[in-house]
Amino acid sequence: MLGPFTIFAMVLYVLLCFLGIMGNGFIVVVLGREWVRCHRLSPRDVILISLGASRFCLLWLGMTRDFCSFLHLQYSMEPTYQYLGIYLDFLSSVTVWCAACLSVLFCVKIANFTHPIFLWLKWRVNGLVPWFLLVSLLISFIVSMLFFVSNNALYQAFLQGAFSGNITLYDFTRNLEIHYFLPLKLITSSIPFSMFVVSTVLLITSLWRHSWRMQQSAHCTQDASTQAHTRALKSLVSFLVLHSLSFMFFIINAAFYDFEGTWYWPWQIALYLSTTLHPSILILGNSHLGGALMKLLLLPKTFWNDKKMSAPV
């Protein structure tokens, strides 16, 4: 029998997941339509559509996995659960790398540094973005396959009794996660996360220096460029907070395995907090996506006004 708190957390989890699914789906649809119409996208939009598509699939698969785990179905369908795990590992890795790519692009485009390497990146970043995304896909595929093959081999060895001692499947899986997969996940996830943090810090430093120079020049009002930079900074800072929390929860989850019972659904909410909330921040902080959302929200009102005008008097 589920308690009121568990039911509330489960409903909140589902609502947040659907919010993230709608937000990421909206980004993919709007930018995909722009791609079809203009046959090209800016490097920023290419990253956004890749990030939105990976998050969209990640949320659907994550919900499926979480409900299977909650209903204790994972061990009764172990092969299916393992194949589901490889897709989740792949999509999680792609999401982290796309987030890193987005932060690096913002930093290179907006920040104002005179270092030769930075200037070289500024001139060539548009052409490097597709290659960066391609390498990210390749790395994510290799890492997810490594996890899948290793996990499957060790699981089969466990079933064949290759490991001595009286150990249950749950204890075996937990020890495997802590002593084998956790170090690998730390290494593979820390690289794009470090890129994200360094890019955001550099961008904050550059914008702070720009604001300080504006104050020294006795300019009371900000120019349009500075306002655009500030909006991008707010978006990145919010993403930094969400992404850092998500990374911390991911490490805790890998170290302590899964939370069960009353705290199962609150923990899943914490794990998917960045994936569900950040699409809304991206939409509101992007003029093109925000304009498309306003048109969508005003569509019923426009339809109603047109219907009233066309009605016979």
SULKA-V859397 format. One record per backbone hydrogen bond with DSSP energy under -0.5 kcal/mol. CO is the residue of the C=O (numbers start at 0). NH is the residue of the N-H. If there is no record, write none. Layout:
co:CO nh:NH
co:CO nh:NH
This chain:
co:2 nh:6
co:3 nh:7
co:4 nh:8
co:5 nh:9
co:6 nh:10
co:7 nh:11
co:8 nh:12
co:9 nh:13
co:10 nh:14
co:11 nh:15
co:12 nh:16
co:13 nh:17
co:14 nh:18
co:15 nh:19
co:16 nh:20
co:17 nh:21
co:18 nh:22
co:19 nh:23
co:20 nh:24
co:21 nh:25
co:22 nh:26
co:23 nh:27
co:24 nh:28
co:25 nh:29
co:26 nh:30
co:27 nh:31
co:28 nh:32
co:29 nh:33
co:30 nh:34
co:31 nh:35
co:32 nh:36
co:33 nh:37
co:34 nh:38
co:41 nh:45
co:42 nh:46
co:43 nh:47
co:44 nh:48
co:45 nh:49
co:46 nh:50
co:47 nh:51
co:48 nh:52
co:49 nh:53
co:50 nh:54
co:51 nh:55
co:52 nh:56
co:53 nh:57
co:54 nh:58
co:55 nh:59
co:56 nh:60
co:57 nh:61
co:58 nh:62
co:59 nh:63
co:60 nh:64
co:61 nh:65
co:62 nh:66
co:63 nh:67
co:64 nh:68
co:65 nh:69
co:66 nh:70
co:67 nh:72
co:67 nh:73
co:68 nh:71
co:72 nh:76
co:74 nh:77
co:76 nh:80
co:77 nh:81
co:78 nh:82
co:79 nh:83
co:80 nh:84
co:81 nh:85
co:82 nh:86
co:83 nh:87
co:84 nh:88
co:85 nh:89
co:86 nh:90
co:87 nh:91
co:88 nh:92
co:89 nh:93
co:90 nh:94
co:91 nh:95
co:92 nh:96
co:93 nh:97
co:94 nh:98
co:95 nh:99
co:96 nh:100
co:97 nh:101
co:98 nh:102
co:99 nh:103
co:100 nh:104
co:101 nh:105
co:102 nh:106
co:103 nh:107
co:104 nh:108
co:105 nh:109
co:105 nh:110
co:106 nh:110
co:110 nh:112
co:114 nh:118
co:115 nh:119
co:116 nh:120
co:117 nh:121
co:118 nh:122
co:119 nh:123
co:120 nh:124
co:123 nh:127
co:124 nh:128
co:125 nh:129
co:126 nh:130
co:127 nh:131
co:128 nh:132
co:129 nh:133
co:130 nh:134
co:131 nh:135
co:132 nh:136
co:133 nh:137
co:134 nh:138
co:135 nh:139
co:136 nh:140
co:137 nh:141
co:138 nh:142
co:139 nh:143
co:140 nh:144
co:141 nh:145
co:142 nh:146
co:143 nh:147
co:144 nh:148
co:145 nh:149
co:146 nh:150
co:147 nh:151
co:148 nh:152
co:149 nh:153
co:150 nh:154
co:151 nh:155
co:152 nh:156
co:153 nh:157
co:154 nh:158
co:155 nh:159
co:156 nh:161
co:157 nh:160
co:161 nh:163
co:164 nh:166
co:167 nh:171
co:168 nh:172
co:169 nh:173
co:170 nh:174
co:171 nh:175
co:172 nh:176
co:173 nh:177
co:174 nh:178
co:175 nh:179
co:175 nh:180
co:176 nh:181
co:179 nh:183
co:180 nh:184
co:181 nh:185
co:182 nh:186
co:183 nh:187
co:184 nh:188
co:185 nh:189
co:186 nh:190
co:187 nh:191
co:188 nh:192
co:189 nh:193
co:190 nh:194
co:191 nh:195
co:192 nh:196
co:193 nh:197
co:194 nh:198
co:195 nh:199
co:196 nh:200
co:197 nh:201
co:198 nh:202
co:199 nh:203
co:200 nh:204
co:201 nh:205
co:202 nh:206
co:203 nh:207
co:204 nh:208
co:205 nh:209
co:206 nh:210
co:207 nh:211
co:208 nh:212
co:209 nh:213
co:210 nh:214
co:211 nh:215
co:212 nh:216
co:213 nh:218
co:214 nh:217
co:217 nh:219
co:222 nh:226
co:223 nh:227
co:224 nh:228
co:225 nh:229
co:226 nh:230
co:227 nh:231
co:228 nh:232
co:229 nh:233
co:230 nh:234
co:231 nh:235
co:232 nh:236
co:233 nh:237
co:234 nh:238
co:235 nh:239
co:236 nh:240
co:237 nh:241
co:238 nh:242
co:239 nh:243
co:240 nh:244
co:241 nh:245
co:242 nh:246
co:243 nh:247
co:244 nh:248
co:245 nh:249
co:246 nh:250
co:247 nh:251
co:248 nh:252
co:249 nh:253
co:250 nh:254
co:251 nh:255
co:252 nh:256
co:259 nh:262
co:260 nh:263
co:262 nh:266
co:263 nh:267
co:264 nh:268
co:265 nh:269
co:266 nh:270
co:267 nh:271
co:269 nh:272
co:271 nh:275
co:272 nh:276
co:273 nh:277
co:276 nh:279
co:276 nh:280
co:277 nh:281
co:278 nh:282
co:279 nh:283
co:280 nh:284
co:281 nh:285
co:282 nh:285
co:284 nh:286
co:285 nh:289
co:286 nh:290
co:287 nh:291
co:288 nh:292
co:289 nh:293
co:290 nh:294
co:291 nh:295
co:292 nh:296
co:293 nh:297
co:294 nh:298
co:295 nh:298
co:297 nh:301
co:298 nh:302
co:299 nh:303
co:300 nh:304
co:301 nh:305
co:302 nh:306
co:303 nh:307
co:304 nh:308
co:305 nh:309
co:306 nh:310
